[in-house]
């Protein structure tokens, strides 16, 4: 979690706030792929894509 905190601190300090939505979308998609791969919800998550 420290890496995420560092990324967001970097974005704020460098005034790269336009990258925050992109970062959040990538994190959400990554979490869906990781948690959806081995769970009972996998068929429902894969149907979204």
PyMOL commands that set and color helices and strands:
alter all, ss='L'
color gray80, all
select helices_A, chain A and resi 2-13+17-37+42-48
alter helices_A, ss='H'
color red, helices_A
deselect
rebuild
show_as cartoon
